[in-house]
Amino acid sequence: MKSASPLIAAMAVSACATIPQGSATSAIDPVTIKVVGLNDFHGNLEPLRRALRLSDDTSEEINLPVAGAAYLASAVAEARAKNEYSLVISAGDLIGASPLISSYFLDEPTIGAMNRIGLDFNAVGNHEFDRGWRELLRIANGGCEQFAVRAPCQVENPYPGAEFKFLAANVIQEDGSTLFPAYAMRSFDVGDRQVDVGIIGLTLKETPSLVTPSGVDGLKFTDEAATINRAVDELATLGADAFIVAVHQGLYTQVGYNDKSCGGVSGPLIAILKAVDPRVDLVISGHSHVAYVCDFAKIDPEREFMVTSAGYGGSFYTDIDLVVDAAKDEARVVRADNVVVQSVGTDRQGNPIAPNAQFPIVPPDADVAAYVEQYAQASREAAERPVGRIFGDGRDPGPSTEETSLGNAVADAQLFGTLEAGAQIAFMNNSGIRTALIPREDGTITFGDIFAVQPFSNTLVTRTYSGVQLLALLEQQFDDEGFVQTFSASRGFALSYDMHRPSGQRVVSVTLNGEPIEPDTSYRVTMNSFLAAGGDSFTMFEHGTDSVVGAIDLDAFELWLRQAEVRELPPVGRITDLTPE
């Protein structure tokens, strides 16, 4: 592991463009630092198509190709060229839940792309821990030691690691140190003086409930606001002139991606920011996948900072001007705009989509494009391999908290794949289904299709539970801890519930093959390794006995598909909501 000091050594940032008139300032003149904000890239190395909300009228949407690392690289370079001094900062989830081109290679190419884009700092998000903290350290530091199911260094050997810094102020190891540095200081030489900007990076406190618990074993995730405030104090002691927070937690709004009104703002980040030190000058956020630029002083007048998010997947970047006045010991954001990263793409029939004149477009960066194509070629053979044919509606994966047809198909596949382990029931957490399953005209689906649905490479685990334990496990779907999240379930299983009943008594009936679940009877239940370790706060899964670890979930799904020439996706209806309206 590379050594990492909490204080990054001061370094001068050389100009990459003509110095604006008056930039050779006197010792008392303010200086403008260009900050480029990113978040939730999720390994989207190639362009994607998204519906973009253009205004506060939610019906006003447009489809156009956006993102792609090569286009993002050119857009970021163009933004940085506007100012002599700049920073590129990500608020987490660079990796994890990624498309095949990145995830198949353990997200190594995403790190390589970000090296070429010029990312300076990334605050860890929850998905950085998808393959465990040991693999995260390898991804950051480089090398080919294997910690995950798939082999590392398949294309680049040795894999070099990140040239930027990961930050993790609230991720504490057993010895009390942070997994990565809590913060960094970037120093800019401005004339005969130095301007110091402190950057604090952290993830949401609830990260352990969002990833496989074994992936964060031995780590403690501390309160966000208290962690930020402690870091601000330390950076102030070190002489910071400005304070930037990159936090993987977010907001929701009811206005467009570049509306500054904070209209309809909600979300867990509000309470955190109301408790942070008012000396904070800028917050770059993420996790919610919503693009916004919110002047937080409209929510809390004592905290005059901007809160930004660049949405999802590199669809946007946030172009921010931070003015630092070291003489007055103050800094402020004078401008922040979310900029669409328009790219070039095709529709589903392969026809080119003409650029939209409403949005800027830059040519793709040739070096980054060549690097991405190297991995695209390596992944193409695996991605295009047919694995079966389906009939049914897998186009909409449905809400992540409710039973879906696709979720039921995954549960059926997991049951089929673990029958030799004695499985009778299988449960699938719908939040683990990451996208729709869209077949070709003849019903064909490929490995790339099913990989996009289940990109985590979870193994299947079968355990024995008493009827009492099973009923308690099922009640956890509907308790008052967090939000209601129902499973999709395998064939033969049926459950009904009523949310008007008291917590712990909301399951009305449960049957297996038409017979009620008996408290004194034992049942063999299959789940993925994420749930088996208590993921999504389903702690009752951990109490099973006689564990048998089986195949990777994706392999079981492919095997199930191959049992029929055409697989019909099962309908919903295994879970019934009896709550009166």
C-alpha positions in Angstrom: 0.0 0.0 0.0 1.4 3.4 -0.9 1.9 5.7 2.1 -0.6 8.6 2.3 -0.2 11.6 4.4 -3.4 13.5 5.5 -1.8 16.6 4.2 -1.0 16.4 0.5 2.2 18.2 -0.3 1.8 21.7 -1.7 2.3 21.9 -5.4 2.2 24.6 -8.0 -0.3 24.3 -10.7 1.1 25.3 -14.1 -1.1 27.3 -16.5 -2.3 25.5 -19.5 -3.9 28.5 -21.2 -3.1 32.2 -21.8 -3.0 33.9 -18.4 -5.9 36.4 -18.2 -5.1 40.0 -18.0 -4.5 41.1 -14.4 -3.8 37.5 -13.2 -0.3 38.6 -12.0 -1.9 40.0 -9.0 -0.6 41.9 -6.0 -0.6 40.3 -2.6 -4.0 41.6 -1.7 -6.0 40.7 -4.9 -8.5 37.8 -4.8 -7.8 34.8 -7.0 -10.4 32.7 -8.9 -10.0 28.9 -8.9 -11.9 26.9 -11.4 -13.4 23.8 -9.7 -14.9 21.0 -11.9 -17.3 18.9 -9.9 -18.1 15.3 -10.8 -20.0 12.5 -9.1 -21.5 9.0 -9.6 -19.6 8.2 -12.8 -20.2 4.5 -12.2 -17.7 3.4 -14.9 -19.7 4.8 -17.8 -16.7 4.9 -20.2 -18.9 4.9 -23.3 -21.8 7.4 -24.1 -25.2 6.7 -22.8 -28.7 8.1 -23.6 -30.6 9.9 -20.9 -33.8 11.9 -20.6 -32.6 15.4 -19.4 -34.9 17.7 -17.5 -34.5 21.1 -19.1 -36.5 23.3 -16.7 -38.8 23.1 -13.6 -41.5 21.7 -16.0 -40.9 18.0 -15.4 -42.7 17.2 -18.7 -40.0 19.0 -20.6 -37.4 16.3 -21.4 -35.1 15.5 -24.3 -33.2 12.4 -25.2 -29.7 12.8 -26.5 -26.4 10.9 -26.2 -24.4 12.2 -23.3 -21.3 11.2 -21.3 -18.5 8.9 -22.3 -15.0 9.3 -20.9 -13.5 10.7 -24.1 -16.1 13.5 -24.3 -15.9 14.2 -20.6 -12.2 14.5 -20.9 -12.5 17.2 -23.6 -15.2 19.0 -21.7 -13.1 19.1 -18.5 -10.1 20.3 -20.4 -12.1 23.1 -22.0 -13.3 24.2 -18.5 -9.9 24.1 -17.0 -8.4 26.1 -19.9 -10.6 29.0 -18.9 -8.5 29.6 -15.7 -4.9 29.4 -14.7 -5.8 27.6 -11.4 -8.1 24.6 -11.3 -9.2 21.5 -9.4 -11.2 18.5 -10.6 -13.0 16.8 -7.7 -15.4 13.8 -7.6 -17.9 13.1 -4.8 -17.7 9.3 -5.1 -19.1 6.2 -6.9 -16.5 6.6 -9.7 -16.6 2.8 -9.7 -19.1 0.0 -8.9 -22.5 -0.8 -10.5 -20.6 -0.2 -13.7 -21.3 -1.3 -17.3 -19.5 -4.4 -18.6 -16.7 -2.6 -20.2 -15.5 -1.4 -16.8 -16.9 -3.9 -14.3 -15.7 -7.0 -16.2 -12.1 -5.6 -15.6 -12.8 -4.7 -11.9 -13.2 -1.0 -12.9 -9.5 -0.7 -13.7 -10.2 1.2 -17.0 -12.3 3.7 -15.1 -9.4 4.6 -13.0 -7.2 4.8 -16.0 -9.6 7.1 -17.8 -9.8 9.4 -14.8 -6.0 9.5 -14.7 -6.1 10.8 -18.3 -9.0 13.2 -17.6 -6.9 14.8 -14.8 -9.0 14.0 -11.8 -7.4 15.4 -8.6 -9.5 14.0 -5.8 -12.2 11.4 -5.3 -14.2 11.1 -2.1 -15.1 7.4 -1.6 -18.8 6.5 -2.2 -20.7 3.4 -1.1 -20.1 1.6 -4.4 -16.3 2.0 -4.0 -16.7 -0.8 -1.4 -18.7 -3.2 -3.6 -15.8 -5.6 -3.8 -14.4 -4.9 -0.4 -12.0 -2.4 1.1 -8.9 -4.5 0.3 -9.8 -4.5 -3.4 -10.5 -0.8 -3.1 -7.0 -0.2 -1.8 -5.6 -2.2 -4.8 -7.7 -0.2 -7.2 -6.3 3.0 -5.7 -2.7 1.9 -5.3 -2.2 -0.5 -8.2 -1.0 -4.1 -8.5 -2.4 -7.5 -9.4 -3.2 -9.1 -6.1 -6.6 -10.8 -6.4 -9.3 -9.9 -3.9 -12.4 -10.3 -6.1 -14.0 -13.1 -8.1 -12.6 -11.9 -11.4 -8.9 -11.8 -12.1 -7.2 -8.4 -12.1 -4.7 -7.0 -14.7 -6.4 -8.7 -17.7 -5.5 -5.9 -20.0 -2.9 -3.7 -18.3 -0.3 -5.8 -16.5 0.7 -4.6 -14.1 -2.3 -2.3 -13.4 -0.7 1.1 -12.3 -3.4 2.4 -10.0 -4.8 5.9 -9.5 -2.7 9.1 -10.1 -5.3 11.0 -8.1 -6.0 10.8 -4.4 -8.9 9.0 -2.7 -10.3 10.7 0.4 -12.2 9.1 3.2 -12.5 11.3 6.3 -15.2 9.2 8.0 -13.9 5.7 7.2 -12.0 4.6 10.2 -9.8 1.5 10.5 -9.4 -0.6 13.7 -6.2 1.3 14.6 -8.0 4.6 14.5 -6.5 5.8 11.2 -8.6 6.6 8.1 -8.6 4.1 5.2 -7.5 6.9 2.9 -6.5 10.5 3.9 -9.3 12.5 5.5 -8.4 15.6 3.5 -5.9 17.2 1.3 -4.4 20.7 0.7 -3.8 22.0 -2.8 -1.6 25.0 -2.9 -1.4 27.5 -5.8 1.5 29.9 -6.3 -0.1 33.3 -7.1 2.5 35.9 -7.8 4.6 36.2 -4.6 2.2 34.4 -2.4 0.4 31.1 -1.9 -3.3 30.3 -1.8 -4.2 27.1 0.0 -7.4 25.2 -0.6 -8.5 22.4 1.7 -10.5 19.5 0.3 -12.4 17.1 2.6 -13.8 13.9 1.2 -16.2 11.4 2.8 -19.0 9.0 2.2 -22.4 8.6 3.8 -22.5 7.1 7.2 -24.9 4.4 6.1 -22.4 2.9 3.6 -22.2 -0.5 5.6 -25.9 -1.1 5.0 -25.6 -0.5 1.3 -22.7 -2.9 0.5 -21.8 -6.5 1.5 -20.9 -6.2 5.2 -17.8 -8.4 4.7 -16.5 -5.8 2.3 -16.4 -3.2 5.2 -15.3 -5.6 8.0 -13.2 -3.8 10.6 -14.2 -0.4 9.4 -16.2 2.3 11.2 -18.2 5.0 9.4 -18.6 8.1 11.5 -21.1 11.0 11.5 -20.7 13.2 8.4 -21.2 16.6 10.0 -18.9 16.0 13.0 -16.2 14.6 10.7 -16.4 17.6 8.3 -16.2 20.0 11.3 -13.2 18.3 12.7 -11.4 18.4 9.4 -12.2 22.1 8.9 -10.6 22.9 12.2 -7.5 20.9 11.3 -7.2 22.5 7.9 -7.7 25.9 9.4 -4.8 25.3 11.7 -2.7 24.3 8.7 -3.6 27.6 7.0 -6.3 26.8 4.5 -7.8 29.8 2.8 -10.8 28.0 1.5 -12.7 24.8 2.3 -14.3 22.4 -0.2 -16.3 19.3 0.9 -16.9 16.4 -1.4 -19.5 14.2 0.3 -21.2 11.1 -1.1 -24.7 12.0 0.1 -27.3 14.0 -1.8 -30.4 16.0 -2.3 -33.6 15.8 -4.4 -35.2 18.8 -6.1 -38.2 19.6 -8.2 -36.4 22.0 -10.5 -34.1 21.7 -13.5 -30.5 20.7 -13.4 -29.2 24.2 -13.5 -31.9 26.0 -11.5 -30.4 27.7 -8.5 -33.6 28.1 -6.5 -33.4 24.8 -4.5 -37.1 24.3 -5.4 -38.7 21.4 -3.6 -35.4 20.4 -2.1 -35.4 17.3 0.1 -33.0 14.5 1.2 -30.7 13.4 4.0 -27.9 15.8 3.0 -30.0 18.8 4.3 -29.7 17.8 8.0 -26.0 17.1 7.6 -25.3 20.5 6.0 -27.3 22.4 8.6 -24.8 21.1 11.2 -21.5 21.8 9.3 -19.1 24.6 10.1 -20.2 27.8 8.3 -16.6 28.2 7.1 -17.2 25.6 4.4 -17.3 27.4 1.1 -18.4 24.7 -1.4 -20.1 21.3 -1.2 -19.8 18.9 -4.1 -22.3 16.1 -3.4 -23.6 12.9 -5.0 -25.4 9.6 -4.4 -28.9 10.7 -5.4 -28.1 10.8 -9.1 -29.9 14.1 -9.4 -28.3 17.1 -11.0 -28.6 20.4 -9.1 -27.0 23.7 -8.1 -28.4 24.8 -4.9 -27.5 28.0 -2.9 -27.8 26.5 0.6 -28.1 30.0 2.1 -31.7 29.8 0.9 -32.2 26.9 3.3 -29.9 28.1 6.1 -28.9 31.7 5.9 -25.9 31.1 8.2 -24.3 28.7 5.7 -23.5 30.6 2.6 -22.2 27.9 0.4 -23.3 26.3 -2.9 -24.2 22.6 -3.0 -23.8 20.9 -6.4 -24.3 17.6 -8.0 -23.5 16.6 -11.6 -26.2 13.9 -11.8 -25.1 10.5 -13.1 -22.6 8.8 -15.3 -20.7 11.8 -16.6 -23.8 13.3 -18.1 -22.9 16.6 -16.6 -20.0 18.3 -15.0 -20.3 21.3 -12.6 -18.4 24.4 -13.7 -17.6 26.4 -10.6 -15.7 29.6 -10.0 -14.4 29.9 -6.4 -13.0 33.3 -5.5 -10.4 33.2 -2.7 -9.5 36.4 -0.9 -6.6 35.4 1.3 -6.2 39.0 2.6 -9.7 39.0 4.0 -9.6 35.3 5.0 -12.7 34.5 3.0 -13.8 32.6 -0.1 -17.1 32.3 -2.0 -18.5 30.7 -5.1 -19.4 33.4 -7.5 -20.7 31.1 -10.3 -21.7 27.5 -10.6 -23.4 25.8 -13.6 -24.2 22.3 -14.5 -23.0 21.7 -18.1 -24.4 18.9 -20.3 -21.6 16.6 -21.7 -23.2 16.0 -25.1 -21.6 13.2 -27.1 -22.2 11.4 -30.4 -24.3 8.3 -30.5 -26.9 6.3 -32.4 -30.4 5.2 -31.8 -31.5 1.6 -31.2 -31.5 1.0 -35.0 -27.9 2.2 -35.3 -28.8 5.5 -36.9 -26.6 8.5 -36.0 -28.3 11.1 -33.7 -27.7 14.6 -34.8 -26.1 16.9 -32.2 -28.6 19.2 -30.3 -27.8 22.8 -30.8 -29.1 23.7 -27.3 -26.1 22.1 -25.7 -22.4 22.4 -26.3 -20.5 19.6 -27.9 -16.7 19.0 -27.9 -14.8 16.5 -30.0 -13.7 13.4 -28.0 -10.3 13.3 -26.6 -8.3 11.1 -28.9 -6.0 9.6 -26.2 -8.9 8.7 -23.9 -11.0 7.4 -26.8 -8.1 5.1 -27.8 -7.7 3.9 -24.2 -11.4 3.1 -23.9 -11.5 1.3 -27.2 -8.7 -1.0 -26.0 -11.1 -2.2 -23.2 -14.1 -2.1 -25.5 -12.4 -4.6 -27.8 -11.4 -6.8 -24.8 -14.9 -6.9 -23.5 -16.8 -7.2 -26.8 -16.4 -11.0 -27.3 -17.8 -11.7 -23.8 -20.5 -9.1 -24.1 -21.9 -10.3 -27.4 -22.1 -14.0 -26.6 -25.8 -15.1 -26.7 -26.9 -16.7 -23.5 -30.6 -17.4 -24.2 -33.9 -16.0 -25.4 -36.7 -14.5 -23.3 -40.4 -13.7 -23.7 -41.9 -11.2 -21.3 -41.6 -7.7 -20.0 -38.1 -7.1 -18.8 -37.9 -3.6 -20.2 -38.8 -1.9 -17.0 -37.0 -3.4 -14.0 -39.6 -1.7 -11.7 -39.0 0.1 -8.4 -36.0 -1.1 -6.4 -38.3 -1.6 -3.4 -41.0 -3.8 -5.0 -41.5 -7.2 -6.6 -40.8 -7.3 -10.3 -41.1 -9.8 -13.1 -37.4 -9.6 -13.7 -36.7 -10.0 -10.0 -38.9 -13.1 -9.9 -37.0 -14.5 -12.9 -33.7 -13.9 -11.0 -35.1 -15.6 -7.9 -36.3 -18.6 -10.0 -32.8 -18.9 -11.5 -31.2 -18.8 -8.1 -33.5 -21.5 -6.8 -32.8 -23.6 -9.8 -29.0 -23.1 -9.3 -29.1 -24.3 -5.7 -31.5 -27.2 -5.8 -28.6 -29.5 -5.0 -28.0 -27.6 -1.8 -31.6 -28.4 -0.8 -33.0 -25.0 -1.7 -36.8 -24.5 -1.4 -37.1 -20.7 -1.6 -35.0 -18.0 -3.1 -35.2 -14.2 -2.5 -33.8 -11.4 -4.6 -33.3 -7.9 -3.4 -34.7 -5.7 -6.2 -32.1 -2.9 -5.5 -29.5 -5.4 -6.8 -31.2 -5.4 -10.3 -29.4 -2.5 -11.9 -31.1 -2.1 -15.2 -33.8 -3.5 -17.6 -33.3 -6.7 -19.6 -34.1 -5.8 -23.2 -34.0 -8.6 -25.7 -33.4 -8.4 -29.5 -36.4 -8.8 -31.8 -36.1 -12.6 -31.7 -35.9 -12.6 -27.9 -32.1 -13.1 -27.8 -30.2 -11.7 -24.8 -26.4 -11.6 -24.4 -24.0 -12.0 -21.6 -23.6 -8.2 -21.7 -27.3 -7.8 -21.2 -27.4 -10.0 -18.1 -24.2 -8.6 -16.7 -25.7 -5.1 -16.8 -28.7 -6.5 -14.8 -26.5 -8.1 -12.1 -23.0 -6.5 -12.2 -21.8 -7.4 -8.7 -20.6 -11.0 -9.1 -22.3 -12.1 -5.9 -22.2 -15.8 -5.0 -25.3 -17.7 -4.0 -25.7 -18.9 -0.4 -28.2 -21.5 0.8 -29.0 -21.7 4.5 -31.4 -23.4 6.9 -33.9 -21.2 8.8 -36.7 -22.2 11.2 -40.1 -21.1 10.4 -39.9 -18.5 13.2 -36.6 -17.2 11.8 -38.0 -17.0 8.3 -41.1 -15.1 9.4 -38.9 -12.6 11.4 -36.8 -12.2 8.3 -39.8 -11.4 6.2 -41.1 -8.9 8.7 -37.8 -6.9 8.2 -39.1 -6.0 4.7 -41.9 -3.9 6.4 -40.4 -2.7 9.7 -40.0 1.0 10.6 -36.2 0.9 10.1 -35.6 2.8 6.8 -38.0 2.3 3.9 -40.2 -0.6 2.9 -38.4 -2.9 0.5 -40.0 -6.2 -0.6 -38.2 -9.1 -2.2 -38.9 -10.8 -5.4 -39.4 -14.4 -4.7 -39.1 -17.8 -6.4 -41.9 -19.9 -7.8 -44.2 -21.5 -5.2 -43.7 -18.8 -2.6 -46.5 -16.3 -1.7 -46.7 -13.5 0.8 -49.3 -10.9 1.7 -48.8 -7.9 4.0 -50.7 -4.9 5.5 -48.8 -1.8 6.4 -51.6 -0.6 8.7 -50.8 -3.3 11.2 -48.1 -2.8 13.9 -44.5 -3.2 13.0 -43.5 -6.8 13.5 -47.0 -8.0 12.7 -47.4 -6.8 9.1 -47.0 -10.1 7.4 -50.5 -11.4 7.0 -49.8 -14.8 5.4 -46.9 -16.8 4.0 -47.1 -20.0 2.0 -44.8 -22.3 0.1 -46.5 -24.4 -2.5 -49.8 -23.5 -1.0 -48.9 -24.6 2.5 -48.4 -22.1 5.4 -45.0 -21.6 6.8 -44.8 -23.6 10.0 -42.9 -22.1 13.0 -41.2 -25.4 13.9 -40.4 -26.5 10.4 -36.9 -25.9 8.8 -36.6 -24.3 5.4 -33.7 -24.1 3.0 -33.4 -20.5 1.6 -31.1 -19.2 -1.1 -30.0 -15.5 -1.3 -27.0 -13.7 -2.8 -23.9 -13.1 -0.7 -24.9 -9.5 -0.3 -28.1 -10.4 1.6 -26.4 -13.4 3.3 -24.1 -11.0 5.0 -26.9 -8.8 6.2 -26.9 -6.3 3.3 -29.7 -3.7 3.0 -30.1 -4.1 6.8 -31.7 -7.6 6.5 -29.8 -8.8 9.5 -31.9 -11.9 9.9 -30.3 -13.5 6.9 -27.1 -13.9 9.0 -28.8 -16.2 11.5 -29.2 -19.2 9.1 -27.2 -22.4 9.6 -25.6 -25.1 7.4 -24.4 -22.6 4.8 -23.6 -23.9 1.3 -21.9 -21.4 -1.0 -22.8 -22.0 -4.6 -22.3 -20.4 -8.1 -22.0 -16.8 -9.0 -25.4 -15.3 -9.4 -24.8 -14.4 -13.1 -23.8 -18.0 -13.9 -26.9 -19.4 -12.3 -29.1 -17.0 -14.3 -27.4 -18.1 -17.5 -27.8 -21.8 -16.6 -31.5 -21.2 -15.9 -32.0 -19.4 -19.3 -30.5 -22.4 -21.1 -33.0 -24.8 -19.7 -35.6 -23.7 -22.3 -35.4 -22.5 -25.9 -37.3 -19.4 -24.8 -37.8 -18.5 -21.2 -41.0 -16.6 -20.2 -40.4 -14.1 -17.5 -42.7 -14.9 -14.6 -45.5 -12.4 -13.8 -45.7 -10.5 -10.5 -48.2 -11.5 -7.9 -46.1 -13.6 -5.5 -46.1 -10.6 -3.1 -49.5 -9.0 -2.4 -50.0 -5.6 -0.6 -53.3 -5.8 1.4 -52.9 -2.3 2.9 -56.3 -0.5 2.7 -56.1 2.7 0.6 
